[in-house]
Amino acid sequence: MRFQQLPLLPLIWGTTIALTQSPIHALSPLLPEATTNELLHLHRHLIEIESITENEYEVGQWLSTYLKKQNFTVELQEVSENRYNVYAYGGEKRSTSILVSSHIDTVPPFWPYYHNKTTDIIGGRGSVDAKGSVAAQIVAVQGLREQLNDDISLLFVVGEETGGDGMRAFSSWSERPSPAHEVVIFGEPTEGKLVCGHKGMLQLTIHVKGKAAHSGYPWLGVSANDILSEALSKLLVLRNGGLPSSEKYGNTTMNFGKIEGGVAANVVAETASAKIAVRLAGGTPKIVYDLVVEALTDVKAGAKQAGGDLLIERESEGYPPVNIDCDVEGFETLTVNYGTDVPLLAGEHKRFLYGPGSIFVAHSDHEALEKKELEQAVLDYRRLIIAASKVEHHKTQEVEEL
């Protein structure tokens, strides 16, 4: 919980006192009225545009127009048909030392915007994850552009919610700004705290092939559902203490997210599949993948002997636990269990992860945050940007001295 030092206030008899108020809900106002109004205007418009992953075109176009009106140079990078990353910078300085980034896609379904002005609760799909970060970042950067001589840029990507194809595309973009950014500030809901790291990720799909038959004569077929059930039971044993752990991130978790199989109750299932998400607290994706393969060795052998088969598909390379810089004075810190675009941006750079709102309401039908969380985020992003600019100034001095 942060405290803010307020101005010295004169008392009736001419002396002064310093007031410190807490928590942030007691501070009013945090920003000038015009700044708050612009923040709320931007946040609202972003939420009102439905941008579920794969449908980010409209929000990207609107955001591009908005940034151009704020005197940014804007470039759109096509990721796939009608899907664009938005890269913006001031003036002609395309390659900047500092990059501020978040994502403009959301999970389904769409929930409309609302603002309860009695409680100052603002909700709707993306209000927290991550359009709250996007709005606060833009307003924060606008207030510091002149001070930083426009040595800062913005990147808003598509596809973060389904594997990060937007950030991967930017990372490998042939026109990516060079030299690469030295400090990157990422936006995700972090309860207004700096994240010191998050778990790794591995996504798997188990595919099972059997043989269809009439359910009255099951011995004439090979049930893919039976094979898959046996495989999942083996993985239940594995996840109960058989996966890597660490003091920093706790236990590795394994979620059976989507299970499909068969066509009807009276038909022996010919195919079945299960999509699995593993959040790594330790080890590497390869280590965990090898553990899964070992756990299912006997199930696969039995399936093949019966005339079926079992295949384990890695949906992507995945990544191990991600350590993130959190050495900025005055911020509370935490680690989180969700994945981000942080490990997907290639290159050597100092990286921070911060944003307003809580992950516990993200992806839900009650996704919302308080207005003052947004306002505080503008102040905190400015603090992070200033801290990042000092890091860059120090590096420049070191290079000049060599």
C-alpha positions as CSV (number, residue, x, y, z in Angstrom):
1,M,0.0,0.0,0.0
2,R,1.5,3.3,-1.1
3,F,1.5,6.6,0.7
4,Q,1.7,10.0,-1.0
5,Q,3.2,13.1,0.6
6,L,0.8,16.0,0.2
7,P,1.8,19.7,0.2
8,L,2.5,21.5,3.4
9,L,-0.8,23.0,4.6
10,P,-0.9,26.3,6.6
11,L,-2.7,26.3,9.9
12,I,-4.7,29.2,11.3
13,W,-1.8,30.3,13.6
14,G,0.7,30.4,10.7
15,T,2.6,27.1,11.3
16,T,2.6,24.2,8.8
17,I,2.1,20.5,8.9
18,A,2.8,17.7,6.4
19,L,-0.1,15.4,5.6
20,T,0.3,11.8,4.5
21,Q,-2.8,10.0,3.5
22,S,-3.4,6.3,2.7
23,P,-4.5,4.3,1.0
24,I,-4.7,5.5,-2.6
25,H,-8.5,5.6,-2.3
26,A,-8.2,8.5,0.2
27,L,-6.2,10.7,-2.2
28,S,-8.2,13.2,-4.2
29,P,-7.5,14.3,-6.8
30,L,-4.5,12.4,-8.0
31,L,-4.3,14.1,-11.4
32,P,-5.4,17.4,-12.8
33,E,-9.1,17.3,-13.9
34,A,-8.2,17.7,-17.6
35,T,-5.8,14.8,-17.4
36,T,-8.3,12.5,-15.6
37,N,-11.0,13.4,-18.2
38,E,-8.6,12.5,-21.0
39,L,-7.7,9.2,-19.3
40,L,-11.3,8.2,-18.8
41,H,-12.2,9.2,-22.4
42,L,-9.4,7.1,-23.8
43,H,-10.2,4.1,-21.5
44,R,-13.9,4.2,-22.3
45,H,-13.4,4.3,-26.1
46,L,-10.9,1.4,-25.9
47,I,-13.4,-0.7,-24.0
48,E,-16.4,0.1,-26.1
49,I,-14.6,-1.3,-29.2
50,E,-14.9,-5.1,-29.0
51,S,-11.5,-6.6,-29.7
52,I,-11.6,-10.3,-28.8
53,T,-8.4,-11.9,-30.2
54,E,-8.5,-12.2,-34.0
55,N,-10.9,-9.2,-34.1
56,E,-8.5,-6.4,-33.2
57,Y,-8.8,-4.4,-36.5
58,E,-11.2,-1.7,-35.3
59,V,-9.5,-1.0,-32.0
60,G,-6.1,-0.8,-33.7
61,Q,-7.5,1.7,-36.3
62,W,-9.1,3.8,-33.7
63,L,-6.0,3.8,-31.5
64,S,-3.8,4.7,-34.5
65,T,-6.0,7.7,-35.3
66,Y,-6.0,8.8,-31.6
67,L,-2.2,8.7,-31.3
68,K,-1.8,10.6,-34.6
69,K,-4.0,13.4,-33.1
70,Q,-1.6,13.4,-30.1
71,N,1.3,14.1,-32.6
72,F,2.7,10.6,-32.6
73,T,4.2,9.1,-35.7
74,V,2.3,5.8,-36.0
75,E,3.3,2.6,-37.9
76,L,1.0,-0.4,-38.3
77,Q,2.6,-3.8,-38.5
78,E,0.5,-6.4,-40.1
79,V,0.5,-9.6,-38.1
80,S,-2.2,-11.4,-40.1
81,E,-5.1,-10.4,-42.3
82,N,-6.8,-7.3,-40.7
83,R,-4.7,-7.6,-37.5
84,Y,-2.1,-5.0,-36.8
85,N,0.4,-4.1,-34.1
86,V,0.5,-0.3,-33.4
87,Y,3.9,1.2,-33.0
88,A,4.1,5.0,-32.2
89,Y,6.9,7.4,-31.4
90,G,7.4,11.1,-31.3
91,G,8.8,13.1,-34.1
92,E,11.5,11.4,-36.2
93,K,13.1,9.4,-33.4
94,R,12.0,5.9,-34.4
95,S,14.6,3.9,-32.4
96,T,14.1,4.9,-28.8
97,S,15.8,3.9,-25.6
98,I,12.5,3.2,-23.8
99,L,9.6,1.2,-25.0
100,V,6.2,1.1,-23.3
101,S,4.0,-1.8,-24.3
102,S,0.7,-3.6,-23.7
103,H,-1.9,-5.6,-25.6
104,I,-5.2,-4.5,-27.2
105,D,-6.9,-7.9,-27.6
106,T,-9.2,-9.4,-25.0
107,V,-10.7,-12.7,-24.1
108,P,-14.3,-13.5,-25.0
109,P,-17.1,-12.8,-24.4
110,F,-17.6,-9.0,-24.9
111,W,-19.0,-7.1,-21.9
112,P,-20.1,-3.5,-22.4
113,Y,-18.5,-0.5,-20.7
114,Y,-20.0,1.0,-17.5
115,H,-18.9,3.7,-15.0
116,N,-20.7,3.8,-11.7
117,K,-20.0,7.4,-10.7
118,T,-21.3,6.8,-7.1
119,T,-18.6,4.2,-6.4
120,D,-16.3,5.2,-9.2
121,I,-16.1,1.6,-10.4
122,I,-15.3,1.2,-14.1
123,G,-16.0,-2.1,-15.8
124,G,-16.3,-3.9,-19.1
125,R,-14.3,-6.4,-21.0
126,G,-10.7,-5.2,-21.1
127,S,-11.2,-2.5,-18.5
128,V,-8.4,-4.3,-16.5
129,D,-6.8,-6.7,-19.0
130,A,-5.3,-4.8,-20.5
131,K,-7.0,-1.6,-21.7
132,G,-6.5,0.0,-18.3
133,S,-2.7,-0.3,-18.9
134,V,-3.0,0.9,-22.4
135,A,-4.9,4.1,-21.4
136,A,-2.7,4.9,-18.4
137,Q,0.5,4.3,-20.4
138,I,-0.5,6.7,-23.2
139,V,-1.4,9.4,-20.8
140,A,1.8,8.9,-18.7
141,V,4.0,9.0,-21.8
142,Q,2.2,12.2,-23.1
143,G,3.1,14.0,-19.9
144,L,6.9,13.1,-20.2
145,R,7.6,13.3,-24.0
146,E,9.1,16.8,-23.8
147,Q,11.2,16.0,-20.7
148,L,12.6,12.9,-22.4
149,N,13.2,14.5,-25.8
150,D,10.8,12.0,-27.3
151,D,13.3,9.2,-26.5
152,I,10.3,6.9,-25.8
153,S,7.9,4.8,-27.9
154,L,4.7,2.9,-27.6
155,L,3.8,-0.6,-28.8
156,F,0.4,-2.1,-28.6
157,V,0.1,-5.7,-29.8
158,V,-2.5,-8.1,-30.9
159,G,-2.9,-11.8,-29.9
160,E,-1.5,-11.8,-26.4
161,E,-4.4,-13.8,-25.0
162,T,-3.8,-16.7,-27.4
163,G,-0.1,-17.3,-27.5
164,G,1.5,-13.9,-28.3
165,D,1.6,-13.9,-32.1
166,G,1.6,-10.1,-32.0
167,M,4.7,-9.7,-29.9
168,R,6.4,-12.6,-31.7
169,A,5.8,-10.8,-35.0
170,F,7.2,-7.5,-33.6
171,S,10.2,-9.3,-32.2
172,S,11.1,-10.8,-35.6
173,W,9.9,-7.8,-37.7
174,S,12.4,-7.0,-40.5
175,E,11.6,-3.4,-39.8
176,R,11.9,-3.5,-36.1
177,P,13.6,-0.4,-34.7
178,S,17.4,-0.7,-34.5
179,P,19.2,-0.6,-32.2
180,A,16.7,-2.3,-30.0
181,H,15.1,-0.7,-27.0
182,E,17.2,-0.8,-23.8
183,V,14.3,-0.6,-21.3
184,V,10.8,-2.1,-21.9
185,I,7.8,-1.4,-19.6
186,F,5.0,-4.0,-20.0
187,G,1.4,-3.4,-18.9
188,E,-0.7,-6.1,-17.3
189,P,-3.0,-6.1,-14.3
190,T,-0.6,-6.3,-11.3
191,E,-2.6,-4.6,-8.5
192,G,-0.4,-1.5,-8.9
193,K,2.7,-3.5,-7.9
194,L,5.9,-4.3,-9.7
195,V,6.2,-7.9,-10.7
196,C,9.5,-9.7,-10.0
197,G,8.7,-12.6,-12.2
198,H,6.1,-15.0,-13.4
199,K,5.7,-18.7,-14.1
200,G,6.8,-20.3,-17.3
201,M,4.4,-21.9,-19.8
202,L,4.0,-25.1,-21.8
203,Q,0.9,-25.9,-23.8
204,L,0.3,-29.5,-24.9
205,T,-2.4,-31.3,-26.8
206,I,-2.9,-35.1,-26.4
207,H,-4.3,-36.7,-29.5
208,V,-5.7,-40.2,-29.3
209,K,-6.8,-42.4,-32.2
210,G,-9.0,-45.4,-31.7
211,K,-11.4,-47.4,-33.8
212,A,-15.1,-46.7,-34.1
213,A,-17.7,-49.5,-33.5
214,H,-21.2,-50.0,-32.3
215,S,-21.4,-49.5,-28.5
216,G,-23.3,-52.8,-28.2
217,Y,-20.1,-54.5,-29.4
218,P,-17.3,-52.4,-27.9
219,W,-14.8,-55.3,-28.4
220,L,-15.0,-54.6,-32.1
221,G,-13.5,-51.1,-31.6
222,V,-10.9,-49.2,-29.7
223,S,-12.2,-46.5,-27.5
224,A,-10.2,-43.3,-27.8
225,N,-12.0,-41.9,-24.8
226,D,-10.9,-44.8,-22.7
227,I,-7.3,-44.3,-23.7
228,L,-7.5,-40.6,-23.1
229,S,-9.1,-41.2,-19.6
230,E,-6.2,-43.5,-18.7
231,A,-3.7,-40.9,-19.9
232,L,-5.3,-38.1,-17.9
233,S,-5.3,-40.3,-14.8
234,K,-1.6,-40.8,-15.2
235,L,-1.1,-37.0,-15.5
236,L,-3.2,-36.4,-12.4
237,V,-0.6,-38.5,-10.5
238,L,2.3,-36.6,-12.1
239,R,0.9,-33.2,-11.2
240,N,0.4,-34.3,-7.6
241,G,4.0,-33.7,-6.6
242,G,5.9,-35.0,-9.7
243,L,6.5,-31.6,-11.4
244,P,9.2,-29.0,-10.7
245,S,8.8,-26.4,-8.0
246,S,10.7,-23.5,-6.6
247,E,10.8,-21.2,-3.6
248,K,10.1,-18.1,-5.7
249,Y,7.2,-19.4,-7.7
250,G,5.8,-22.3,-5.7
251,N,4.4,-25.4,-7.5
252,T,4.1,-26.1,-11.2
253,T,0.4,-26.5,-12.1
254,M,-1.3,-28.5,-14.9
255,N,-4.7,-27.6,-16.2
256,F,-6.9,-29.9,-18.4
257,G,-8.5,-27.0,-20.2
258,K,-10.5,-28.6,-23.1
259,I,-11.4,-32.3,-23.5
260,E,-13.1,-33.7,-26.5
261,G,-13.9,-37.2,-27.7
262,G,-16.4,-39.3,-29.6
263,V,-19.5,-38.4,-31.6
264,A,-22.4,-40.1,-29.8
265,A,-23.2,-42.2,-26.7
266,N,-23.8,-45.3,-28.8
267,V,-20.6,-45.1,-30.8
268,V,-17.2,-46.3,-29.6
269,A,-15.1,-43.1,-29.8
270,E,-12.7,-43.1,-32.8
271,T,-10.8,-39.9,-31.7
272,A,-10.3,-37.9,-28.5
273,S,-8.1,-35.0,-27.5
274,A,-7.2,-32.9,-24.4
275,K,-5.6,-29.4,-24.4
276,I,-3.3,-28.9,-21.4
277,A,-1.7,-25.8,-20.0
278,V,1.3,-26.2,-17.7
279,R,2.5,-23.2,-15.6
280,L,6.1,-23.9,-14.7
281,A,7.4,-22.9,-11.3
282,G,10.8,-24.5,-12.1
283,G,12.7,-26.4,-14.7
284,T,12.2,-25.9,-18.4
285,P,9.5,-26.8,-20.9
286,K,11.7,-29.7,-22.2
287,I,12.0,-31.1,-18.7
288,V,8.3,-31.0,-18.2
289,Y,7.5,-32.3,-21.6
290,D,9.9,-35.3,-21.0
291,L,8.1,-36.0,-17.7
292,V,4.7,-36.1,-19.5
293,V,6.1,-38.4,-22.2
294,E,7.5,-40.7,-19.6
295,A,4.2,-40.7,-17.6
296,L,2.3,-41.8,-20.7
297,T,4.7,-44.3,-22.1
298,D,2.7,-47.3,-21.0
299,V,-0.6,-45.8,-22.1
300,K,0.8,-45.1,-25.6
301,A,2.2,-48.7,-25.8
302,G,-1.2,-50.1,-24.7
303,A,-3.0,-48.0,-27.3
304,K,-0.8,-49.1,-30.1
305,Q,-1.1,-52.8,-29.1
306,A,-4.9,-52.4,-29.2
307,G,-4.8,-50.9,-32.6
308,G,-4.9,-47.2,-31.7
309,D,-2.3,-44.6,-30.9
310,L,-1.5,-41.6,-28.7
311,L,0.5,-38.5,-29.7
312,I,1.7,-35.6,-27.6
313,E,1.9,-32.3,-29.4
314,R,3.7,-29.2,-28.1
315,E,1.6,-26.2,-29.2
316,S,4.7,-24.0,-28.9
317,E,8.2,-24.0,-27.6
318,G,7.0,-22.5,-24.3
319,Y,9.3,-20.8,-21.9
320,P,10.7,-21.4,-18.3
321,P,9.9,-19.1,-15.3
322,V,10.5,-15.5,-16.2
323,N,12.5,-13.3,-13.9
324,I,11.7,-9.6,-14.2
325,D,13.4,-6.4,-13.0
326,C,11.6,-4.9,-9.9
327,D,14.4,-2.7,-8.4
328,V,12.6,0.6,-8.4
329,E,12.3,2.2,-5.0
330,G,8.8,2.9,-3.6
331,F,6.9,0.0,-5.3
332,E,5.5,-3.0,-3.6
333,T,6.4,-6.2,-5.4
334,L,5.0,-9.7,-6.1
335,T,5.2,-12.7,-8.4
336,V,2.3,-13.8,-10.6
337,N,1.1,-17.1,-12.1
338,Y,-0.1,-15.9,-15.4
339,G,1.9,-15.6,-18.6
340,T,2.7,-12.4,-20.5
341,D,4.5,-11.1,-23.6
342,V,7.6,-10.3,-21.5
343,P,9.6,-13.4,-22.6
344,L,8.5,-13.1,-26.2
345,L,10.3,-9.9,-27.0
346,A,13.8,-10.9,-28.1
347,G,16.9,-9.0,-27.1
348,E,18.8,-7.8,-24.1
349,H,16.8,-5.2,-22.2
350,K,15.8,-4.2,-18.7
351,R,12.2,-5.1,-18.3
352,F,9.4,-4.0,-15.9
353,L,5.9,-5.4,-15.6
354,Y,3.2,-3.2,-14.0
355,G,-0.5,-2.3,-14.4
356,P,-3.7,-1.2,-12.7
357,G,-6.4,-3.7,-11.6
358,S,-6.3,-7.3,-10.4
359,I,-5.8,-10.5,-12.4
360,F,-8.5,-12.0,-10.1
361,V,-11.3,-10.2,-11.9
362,A,-9.7,-10.3,-15.4
363,H,-11.3,-12.8,-17.8
364,S,-14.5,-12.7,-15.7
365,D,-18.0,-11.2,-16.1
366,H,-17.2,-8.7,-13.3
367,E,-14.0,-7.3,-14.7
368,A,-13.6,-3.8,-13.2
369,L,-11.4,-1.4,-11.3
370,E,-11.6,1.9,-9.5
371,K,-11.1,5.2,-11.3
372,K,-8.3,6.0,-8.8
373,E,-6.4,2.9,-9.8
374,L,-6.2,4.2,-13.3
375,E,-5.1,7.6,-12.0
376,Q,-2.5,6.1,-9.8
377,A,-1.2,4.0,-12.7
378,V,-0.5,7.2,-14.7
379,L,1.6,8.4,-11.8
380,D,3.4,5.1,-11.4
381,Y,4.1,4.6,-15.1
382,R,5.7,8.1,-15.0
383,R,7.8,7.0,-12.1
384,L,8.9,3.9,-13.9
385,I,9.7,5.8,-17.1
386,I,11.7,8.4,-15.2
387,A,13.6,5.5,-13.4
388,A,14.2,3.9,-16.8
389,S,15.5,7.2,-18.3
390,K,18.0,7.4,-15.5
391,V,19.2,3.9,-16.2
392,E,19.7,4.9,-19.9
393,H,21.5,8.1,-18.9
394,H,23.9,6.1,-16.7
395,K,24.6,3.6,-19.5
396,T,25.3,6.4,-21.9
397,Q,27.7,8.0,-19.5
398,E,29.5,4.6,-19.1
399,V,29.9,4.2,-22.9
400,E,31.2,7.8,-23.3
401,E,33.8,7.2,-20.6
402,L,35.2,4.1,-22.3
